[in-house]
């Protein structure tokens, strides 16, 4: 588990580098794309919370509004403000410590199995953590393509 969490933390540190772009660049949706850099950053936060916390029957550490904005199947509906971008940046790193603390405290005792939209069966918390790393890496790749056009 330690290595898996280290991969997640490394991914999140890679995501932070995107905040070197201007807010305009973060919000830009290139032609042929359906989202932008900042949406991808919010999306990975929302999905990690959905996979681990909601999947375990625990309250998520994000607002319902945040989740609705970045949930699967959503798209940017307007320009993300600087305050919203700052919140996403904070959540990218703060959720690492919160999740590690909750894991150590044994808060994750149940898990409701499901199959992801991409066909992965997620049967328990360990599966969810592994799938989260896959999901975040996939979005890092999407963002590499978007960066070519901002």
Backbone bond lengths (Angstrom), bond angles and torsions (degrees), N, CA, C in turn:
res aa  C-N    CA-C-N  psi(-1)  N-CA   C-N-CA  omega(-1)  CA-C   N-CA-C  phi
1 X - - - 1.457 - - 1.532 110.81 -
2 X 1.326 116.06 -35.38 1.472 120.07 -178.38 1.527 111.20 -58.57
3 X 1.324 117.19 -43.90 1.469 120.87 179.80 1.521 110.90 -65.95
4 X 1.314 116.79 -39.58 1.469 121.25 179.60 1.525 110.73 -62.80
5 X 1.315 116.86 -42.73 1.462 120.30 178.77 1.529 110.96 -69.52
6 X 1.326 117.41 -32.51 1.471 120.79 177.06 1.532 110.09 -66.77
7 X 1.322 117.32 -39.25 1.469 120.75 175.53 1.523 109.60 -60.31
8 X 1.322 116.66 -44.93 1.465 121.34 -179.97 1.527 110.40 -60.96
9 X 1.315 116.61 -46.44 1.465 120.73 -179.94 1.531 110.97 -62.56
10 X 1.315 117.75 -40.81 1.464 121.84 177.92 1.520 110.36 -63.36
11 X 1.339 116.90 -43.97 1.469 120.25 176.01 1.518 110.90 -56.89
12 X 1.321 116.15 -47.13 1.464 119.89 -178.49 1.527 111.28 -61.90
13 X 1.321 118.05 -38.18 1.465 120.50 177.09 1.523 110.86 -65.54
14 X 1.322 117.24 -35.14 1.467 120.24 175.01 1.528 110.90 -65.32
15 X 1.302 116.66 -38.43 1.469 120.23 178.03 1.526 111.85 -63.12
16 X 1.312 117.40 -35.47 1.467 120.30 -178.55 1.524 112.09 -60.12
17 X 1.326 117.62 -27.58 1.466 121.03 -179.97 1.529 111.94 -62.06
18 X 1.323 116.81 -21.22 1.466 119.52 179.69 1.528 112.49 -70.44
19 X 1.306 117.22 -16.15 1.460 119.42 178.47 1.522 112.17 -77.51
20 X 1.338 117.21 2.62 1.464 121.16 170.39 1.523 110.78 -76.99
21 X 1.334 116.85 -15.50 1.465 121.39 176.40 1.527 109.21 -78.88
22 X 1.325 115.91 154.16 1.464 120.34 177.08 1.524 109.33 -70.62
23 X 1.310 116.59 162.14 1.462 121.30 177.50 1.526 109.94 -59.70
24 X 1.317 116.49 -37.38 1.468 120.33 177.63 1.537 110.59 -61.70
25 X 1.323 116.55 -43.30 1.460 120.47 179.13 1.531 111.15 -67.45
26 X 1.325 116.74 -40.08 1.468 120.48 178.41 1.526 111.30 -61.81
27 X 1.324 117.42 -33.79 1.469 122.87 -177.39 1.527 113.61 -86.93
28 X 1.322 118.03 -13.19 1.462 121.27 -174.79 1.533 111.28 -68.48
29 X 1.319 115.98 127.90 1.468 121.91 174.77 1.526 106.55 -105.37
30 X 1.338 116.72 106.28 1.465 118.84 -179.41 1.526 111.53 -64.67
31 X 1.314 115.10 153.37 1.458 120.65 177.32 1.528 108.84 -56.54
32 X 1.320 116.10 134.45 1.454 122.02 179.93 1.522 114.18 89.91
33 X 1.331 117.39 -5.56 1.470 122.16 178.31 1.520 108.92 -109.41
34 X 1.324 116.93 155.81 1.460 120.31 179.55 1.524 112.55 -107.52
35 X 1.327 117.52 -0.30 1.463 119.82 178.08 1.529 109.83 -150.23
36 X 1.309 115.39 -173.27 1.460 121.01 -174.67 1.527 110.04 -134.99
37 X 1.311 115.84 -178.42 1.459 120.35 -177.99 1.522 112.17 -61.73
38 X 1.328 117.19 -46.18 1.463 119.49 -174.96 1.519 111.40 -68.83
39 X 1.338 117.32 -34.31 1.467 118.87 176.40 1.525 109.54 -62.65
40 X 1.322 118.60 -44.02 1.460 121.64 178.96 1.526 111.13 -59.66
41 X 1.312 117.28 -39.63 1.459 121.06 179.18 1.529 111.25 -65.35
42 X 1.314 117.23 -44.01 1.464 120.31 176.35 1.514 111.94 -66.84
43 X 1.318 116.02 -37.13 1.466 121.40 -178.49 1.523 111.95 -61.90
44 X 1.319 117.99 -43.62 1.461 118.44 -177.98 1.530 111.57 -67.11
45 X 1.339 116.64 -32.58 1.467 119.67 175.38 1.529 109.31 -64.89
46 X 1.329 115.85 -48.00 1.468 120.34 -178.00 1.523 111.55 -61.34
47 X 1.318 116.91 -41.95 1.463 120.02 -176.51 1.523 111.37 -71.40
48 X 1.312 118.10 -38.78 1.473 119.57 176.13 1.520 110.19 -59.16
49 X 1.319 116.44 -42.02 1.457 119.95 179.48 1.525 111.50 -66.85
50 X 1.320 116.31 -39.96 1.461 120.91 178.66 1.525 110.63 -65.64
51 X 1.331 116.54 -46.48 1.459 120.62 -177.12 1.523 112.19 -63.42
52 X 1.316 117.47 -50.32 1.456 120.36 -172.82 1.521 112.68 -85.84
53 X 1.323 116.62 -49.30 1.463 119.25 -172.91 1.526 112.51 -83.05
54 X 1.304 118.06 -57.49 1.455 119.57 -179.85 1.527 110.19 -62.39
55 X 1.334 116.65 -39.58 1.459 120.24 178.29 1.519 113.10 -61.17
56 X 1.338 116.03 -26.38 1.465 121.73 178.98 1.523 112.30 -95.18
57 X 1.328 116.58 4.32 1.466 119.79 -179.48 1.514 113.68 76.63
58 X 1.333 116.70 18.46 1.465 122.11 179.34 1.525 109.83 -103.76
59 X 1.331 117.53 154.14 1.466 118.98 175.58 1.531 110.87 -66.50
60 X 1.319 115.71 141.09 1.459 119.91 176.22 1.521 109.11 -74.28
61 X 1.313 116.22 156.88 1.469 122.79 179.34 1.524 111.97 -93.44
62 X 1.307 116.40 21.68 1.459 123.10 176.86 1.526 107.16 -130.70
63 X 1.300 115.58 159.68 1.466 119.30 179.55 1.525 110.74 -73.84
64 X 1.319 115.50 158.63 1.465 120.31 174.92 1.521 110.24 -60.10
65 X 1.325 116.65 -37.16 1.466 121.15 179.44 1.528 110.60 -63.12
66 X 1.330 116.39 -44.04 1.461 120.49 177.98 1.525 109.21 -59.47
67 X 1.332 116.89 -47.94 1.462 120.05 -179.46 1.524 111.20 -60.17
68 X 1.310 117.71 -45.03 1.466 121.17 -179.15 1.534 111.59 -61.42
69 X 1.316 116.63 -35.38 1.463 121.52 -179.54 1.528 111.79 -68.22
70 X 1.320 117.55 -33.80 1.466 121.51 -171.65 1.533 114.33 -119.30
71 X 1.311 118.21 10.79 1.472 121.24 -177.10 1.529 111.33 -68.73
72 X 1.340 116.46 167.07 1.463 119.59 177.31 1.531 110.84 -56.25
73 X 1.322 115.25 137.50 1.458 120.65 179.25 1.516 114.53 86.21
74 X 1.338 117.10 -7.51 1.463 119.48 178.68 1.526 109.41 -82.66
75 X 1.328 114.85 164.27 1.462 122.84 176.04 1.512 107.55 -139.69
76 X 1.306 117.74 158.36 1.462 119.17 175.80 1.530 109.94 -59.26
77 X 1.324 115.98 133.22 1.462 120.27 179.98 1.521 112.15 -108.94
78 X 1.287 117.04 -2.54 1.456 122.43 179.83 1.513 108.68 -174.96
79 X 1.296 115.47 -169.05 1.464 120.76 -179.74 1.530 109.95 -85.73
80 X 1.309 116.12 130.55 1.456 121.75 174.47 1.520 107.86 -72.67
81 X 1.326 116.74 132.94 1.460 121.45 -179.70 1.529 109.95 -80.43
82 X 1.328 115.65 167.19 1.459 119.86 176.95 1.521 110.41 -62.17
83 X 1.323 117.52 -39.33 1.471 120.62 179.02 1.526 110.74 -62.29
84 X 1.318 117.38 -40.83 1.472 120.97 178.08 1.528 110.75 -66.98
85 X 1.328 116.87 -41.35 1.463 120.72 177.75 1.526 110.22 -62.67
86 X 1.332 117.02 -40.27 1.465 120.82 177.77 1.527 111.00 -63.28
87 X 1.335 117.00 -39.00 1.464 120.66 177.90 1.527 110.39 -63.11
88 X 1.324 116.26 -44.46 1.467 120.26 179.37 1.526 110.04 -60.97
89 X 1.320 116.54 -44.35 1.465 120.89 179.82 1.527 110.84 -59.72
90 X 1.313 116.64 -43.93 1.467 121.14 178.56 1.520 111.00 -63.89
91 X 1.329 117.05 -44.37 1.463 121.37 -178.90 1.529 112.16 -64.79
92 X 1.331 117.21 -34.43 1.467 120.38 179.42 1.525 111.54 -54.75
93 X 1.318 116.22 -40.37 1.467 118.88 -177.77 1.524 112.88 -96.41
94 X 1.307 118.08 -38.29 1.468 119.69 -175.75 1.522 112.33 -66.02
95 X 1.320 117.63 -31.23 1.464 119.74 -179.12 1.517 112.59 -69.63
96 X 1.326 117.33 -19.92 1.468 119.96 175.45 1.521 109.25 -64.24
97 X 1.332 116.74 -52.72 1.462 120.56 -178.64 1.522 111.59 -65.67
98 X 1.325 117.48 -41.19 1.463 120.84 179.51 1.525 109.88 -60.86
99 X 1.322 116.84 -46.69 1.468 120.69 -177.71 1.520 110.89 -66.47
100 X 1.319 117.88 -43.70 1.463 120.36 178.29 1.532 110.67 -60.71
101 X 1.312 116.14 -41.61 1.472 120.83 179.49 1.535 110.31 -64.44
102 X 1.338 116.18 -43.02 1.468 120.06 179.88 1.522 111.77 -67.68
103 X 1.324 117.25 -35.77 1.466 120.37 174.93 1.523 110.59 -63.12
104 X 1.336 116.50 -47.04 1.465 121.31 -179.54 1.532 111.80 -63.00
105 X 1.328 116.31 -32.90 1.466 121.26 -178.87 1.530 112.24 -80.85
106 X 1.331 116.78 -5.00 1.458 119.80 178.62 1.516 114.63 73.41
107 X 1.322 117.00 27.29 1.472 120.20 -178.36 1.523 113.49 -70.49
108 X 1.317 117.20 -24.63 1.462 121.02 -176.72 1.529 108.96 -90.70
109 X 1.327 116.95 91.53 1.460 120.62 -175.57 1.524 112.92 -106.68
110 X 1.306 118.28 -22.41 1.465 122.87 -179.49 1.515 109.44 -127.56
111 X 1.318 116.21 159.58 1.460 119.78 173.77 1.519 108.88 -151.09
112 X 1.332 116.24 134.69 1.456 121.89 177.44 1.524 108.08 -97.10
113 X 1.314 115.64 112.40 1.466 121.24 -178.11 1.519 111.02 -65.06
114 X 1.318 116.11 149.36 1.463 122.45 175.94 1.515 108.97 -160.15
115 X 1.326 115.89 170.67 1.453 122.00 175.87 1.520 107.93 -111.76
116 X 1.328 116.62 128.17 1.467 121.46 -178.05 1.525 110.33 -67.69
117 X 1.315 115.38 166.79 1.463 120.83 177.52 1.527 111.78 -61.51
118 X 1.333 116.55 -23.12 1.462 120.67 179.39 1.533 112.42 -93.56
119 X 1.337 116.83 7.44 1.450 121.00 173.68 1.520 116.79 91.63
120 X 1.324 118.23 7.61 1.458 121.15 178.32 1.522 109.75 -84.65
121 X 1.324 117.08 129.34 1.462 120.85 173.97 1.521 107.74 -82.54
122 X 1.304 116.37 124.42 1.457 122.54 179.46 1.526 106.11 -114.17
123 X 1.326 115.59 103.88 1.450 120.70 -171.23 1.508 115.63 -98.65
124 X 1.340 117.04 -16.84 1.465 119.91 -177.66 1.527 109.52 -157.45
125 X 1.317 115.31 178.65 1.463 120.45 -176.95 1.519 111.94 -60.83
126 X 1.321 118.08 -42.05 1.462 120.51 179.59 1.525 110.71 -59.97
127 X 1.328 117.14 -43.43 1.463 120.83 176.14 1.525 110.29 -58.87
128 X 1.328 116.12 -42.07 1.472 120.83 -178.20 1.522 111.17 -63.62
129 X 1.312 117.07 -41.55 1.467 120.73 179.84 1.532 109.92 -66.83
130 X 1.324 116.38 -42.66 1.467 120.47 177.86 1.528 110.39 -63.44
131 X 1.329 116.36 -45.77 1.457 119.87 -179.94 1.527 110.72 -64.00
132 X 1.321 117.36 -36.13 1.461 120.18 178.30 1.527 110.63 -59.50
133 X 1.324 117.09 -42.87 1.467 119.38 178.18 1.526 111.07 -62.19
134 X 1.319 116.97 -42.66 1.469 121.18 176.24 1.527 110.14 -59.53
135 X 1.314 116.16 -48.19 1.470 121.65 -178.10 1.523 111.20 -60.25
136 X 1.320 116.32 -45.50 1.467 119.88 -178.99 1.523 111.19 -66.23
137 X 1.320 118.03 -38.21 1.464 120.61 177.99 1.528 110.63 -66.15
138 X 1.323 116.47 -38.20 1.457 120.96 178.07 1.538 110.26 -60.81
139 X 1.321 116.45 -43.73 1.466 119.33 -179.99 1.524 112.05 -71.25
140 X 1.306 117.86 -28.39 1.467 120.18 174.35 1.525 109.21 -62.34
141 X 1.323 116.53 -38.46 1.468 121.04 175.44 1.516 112.26 -65.34
142 X 1.332 117.01 -43.11 1.469 120.06 176.77 1.521 110.13 -58.56
143 X 1.322 115.54 -42.07 1.464 120.10 -177.73 1.525 111.45 -67.97
144 X 1.315 117.66 -32.28 1.468 120.37 176.66 1.534 110.00 -61.69
145 X 1.318 116.64 -36.80 1.476 120.28 176.72 1.522 110.81 -70.15
146 X 1.319 118.10 -42.23 1.472 120.69 179.59 1.524 110.49 -63.37
147 X 1.335 117.43 -39.21 1.476 121.47 -177.63 1.515 112.16 -58.18
148 X 1.307 118.21 -26.89 1.467 121.41 179.84 1.523 112.24 -63.96
149 X 1.335 116.59 -18.78 1.461 121.18 -172.88 1.527 114.38 -116.74
150 X 1.332 117.67 5.90 1.478 118.78 179.19 1.505 112.63 -103.22
